[in-house]
């Protein structure tokens, strides 16, 4: 994406930025701008130094990093669920499912080793 604003530093004692209508392409581009304003002196007078930086690529990289961390978290949860499923399936296979008091599922829960 081409940068709408060039990398420009403006020094002035009184500067204001008038933002365009929110439906214009420039206003959309301003969502991807990092701004910094520093108090300084210019020729012995108080001044502000403003910097605008296009961070479109950085924001995209941040979003990708967050998404990849979420995918890893989901993968860990899925592995945990697969392990729990395998344990429960094994216990269910070992259970006779009748009136006998000896049941691996009940024994596992009684031991407190579930989940």
Helices and strands as residue ranges (DSSP letters): E 9-12, H 25-29, G 30-32, E 33-42, E 45-54, H 56-94, H 104-110
